[in-house]
Amino acid sequence: MARHKSISQRLKYRLEPSVKQDIVNDWSKGQQDKFFDAYKQLEDAIGRNDVHETHIALDALKDIGIKSFDAIPNIAKALIDTPPDGNYD
């Protein structure tokens, strides 16, 4: 099974700017989907007064936030370090 590459690893390749924009957009959409899934889980758990499930949902939200905010500087660095023309020479 192939190992999943981080967004910053995928952005380090010589790619057209539009392709890099698509990568960032897809990543952002994925993070947003994960966030709203966890948020819905939290709402449902609170509605059922399920303390255990509430803790699980809060942990999921925290993990999503930590991973996303940790990734942002790496995304910026990968975009900045790649010359616009893809020429590293």
C-alpha positions as CSV (number, residue, x, y, z in Angstrom):
1,M,0.0,0.0,0.0
2,A,1.4,3.4,-1.0
3,R,2.1,5.8,1.8
4,H,-0.1,9.0,1.8
5,K,1.9,12.1,1.0
6,S,1.3,15.3,2.9
7,I,0.1,18.3,1.0
8,S,3.5,20.0,1.3
9,Q,5.2,17.0,-0.2
10,R,2.8,17.0,-3.1
11,L,3.4,20.8,-3.7
12,K,7.2,20.3,-3.9
13,Y,6.9,18.8,-7.4
14,R,7.3,20.8,-10.6
15,L,3.7,21.5,-11.3
16,E,1.7,24.1,-13.1
17,P,0.4,26.8,-10.7
18,S,-3.2,25.7,-11.6
19,V,-2.4,22.1,-10.6
20,K,-0.9,23.4,-7.3
21,Q,-4.0,25.5,-6.7
22,D,-6.2,22.4,-7.3
23,I,-4.1,20.4,-4.7
24,V,-4.6,23.2,-2.2
25,N,-8.3,23.5,-2.9
26,D,-8.8,19.7,-2.6
27,W,-6.9,19.6,0.7
28,S,-8.9,22.6,2.0
29,K,-12.2,21.0,1.0
30,G,-11.1,17.8,2.7
31,Q,-10.2,19.6,5.9
32,Q,-13.5,21.4,5.8
33,D,-15.5,18.2,5.3
34,K,-13.7,16.6,8.2
35,F,-14.4,19.6,10.4
36,F,-18.1,19.6,9.6
37,D,-18.4,15.9,10.1
38,A,-16.8,16.2,13.6
39,Y,-19.0,19.3,14.3
40,K,-22.1,17.3,13.3
41,Q,-21.0,14.4,15.5
42,L,-20.5,16.9,18.4
43,E,-24.0,18.4,17.9
44,D,-25.6,15.0,17.8
45,A,-23.7,13.9,21.0
46,I,-24.8,17.0,22.8
47,G,-28.4,16.5,21.7
48,R,-28.3,12.9,23.1
49,N,-26.4,14.1,26.2
50,D,-23.7,11.6,25.4
51,V,-20.7,12.7,27.3
52,H,-18.4,10.1,25.9
53,E,-19.3,10.8,22.3
54,T,-18.9,14.5,23.0
55,H,-15.4,13.9,24.1
56,I,-14.6,11.9,21.0
57,A,-16.0,14.7,18.8
58,L,-14.1,17.4,20.6
59,D,-10.9,15.3,20.2
60,A,-11.6,15.0,16.5
61,L,-12.1,18.8,16.2
62,K,-8.9,19.4,18.1
63,D,-6.9,17.0,15.9
64,I,-8.3,18.6,12.7
65,G,-7.3,22.0,13.9
66,I,-3.8,21.0,15.0
67,K,-3.1,19.2,11.8
68,S,-4.5,22.0,9.6
69,F,-2.7,24.8,11.4
70,D,0.6,22.9,11.5
71,A,0.3,22.3,7.7
72,I,-0.3,25.9,6.7
73,P,3.3,27.1,7.2
74,N,4.6,24.0,5.4
75,I,2.2,24.7,2.5
76,A,3.4,28.2,2.2
77,K,7.0,27.1,2.3
78,A,6.4,24.5,-0.4
79,L,4.8,27.1,-2.6
80,I,7.4,29.8,-2.0
81,D,10.4,27.4,-2.5
82,T,9.2,26.3,-5.9
83,P,10.1,28.8,-8.6
84,P,7.1,29.9,-10.7
85,D,8.6,28.5,-13.9
86,G,9.5,25.2,-12.1
87,N,13.2,25.7,-13.1
88,Y,15.4,24.9,-10.1
89,D,18.7,25.7,-12.0
